[in-house]
Amino acid sequence: MILSTKKLNKFVDLSKKLVNFKDYSVEEREEFISNAIAIYRNNNLGGSAITTQVAKFFLFLVDPRMEVTA
């Protein structure tokens, strides 16, 4: 599988724009970016159009500040 760095960067950047990223601690920033990369890879987003809607859909998995409740 070939990853498109341009699309990956776009996904990370769009995700960061959906939150107040500059207020995150260094640890939260690292986790956020790591999560975004993992979501991008695990969901094969390289073959899809990367839009704000796609970033919003996956944001709850990317953002370490989001709580998942059952």
C-alpha positions as CSV (number, residue, x, y, z in Angstrom):
1,M,0.0,0.0,0.0
2,I,1.4,3.4,-1.0
3,L,0.5,6.3,1.3
4,S,0.0,9.7,-0.2
5,T,1.9,12.1,2.0
6,K,0.1,15.0,0.5
7,K,-3.3,13.5,1.4
8,L,-2.1,12.4,4.8
9,N,-0.9,15.9,5.6
10,K,-4.2,17.3,4.4
11,F,-6.2,14.9,6.6
12,V,-4.0,15.9,9.7
13,D,-4.3,19.6,8.9
14,L,-8.0,19.5,8.4
15,S,-8.4,17.6,11.6
16,K,-6.3,20.2,13.5
17,K,-8.4,23.0,12.1
18,L,-11.5,21.4,13.7
19,V,-10.1,21.9,17.2
20,N,-8.2,24.6,19.0
21,F,-4.9,22.7,18.4
22,K,-2.6,25.4,19.8
23,D,-4.1,25.0,23.2
24,Y,-3.2,21.3,23.4
25,S,-0.2,20.1,25.4
26,V,2.8,18.6,23.7
27,E,1.6,15.1,24.7
28,E,-1.9,15.8,23.4
29,R,-0.5,17.1,20.1
30,E,1.6,14.1,19.6
31,E,-1.3,11.7,20.4
32,F,-3.6,13.7,18.1
33,I,-1.2,13.5,15.1
34,S,-0.4,9.8,15.9
35,N,-4.1,9.0,16.0
36,A,-4.7,10.9,12.7
37,I,-2.0,8.9,11.0
38,A,-3.3,5.6,12.3
39,I,-6.9,6.4,11.3
40,Y,-5.7,7.5,7.8
41,R,-3.8,4.2,7.4
42,N,-6.3,1.9,8.9
43,N,-9.2,3.2,6.9
44,N,-7.3,3.4,3.6
45,L,-8.2,7.0,3.2
46,G,-5.4,7.5,0.5
47,G,-7.9,6.4,-2.1
48,S,-10.6,8.8,-1.0
49,A,-11.1,12.5,-1.4
50,I,-9.9,14.2,1.8
51,T,-12.5,16.8,2.8
52,T,-13.5,18.5,6.0
53,Q,-16.5,16.1,6.2
54,V,-14.1,13.2,6.2
55,A,-12.0,14.8,9.0
56,K,-15.2,15.6,11.0
57,F,-16.3,12.0,10.7
58,F,-13.1,10.6,12.2
59,L,-12.4,13.4,14.7
60,F,-13.8,11.6,17.7
61,L,-11.2,8.9,17.1
62,V,-8.4,11.4,16.4
63,D,-8.9,13.9,19.2
64,P,-7.5,12.7,22.6
65,R,-9.8,15.1,24.4
66,M,-13.0,13.5,23.0
67,E,-14.7,11.1,25.3
68,V,-16.2,7.9,24.0
69,T,-19.3,6.9,26.0
70,A,-21.2,3.8,25.7
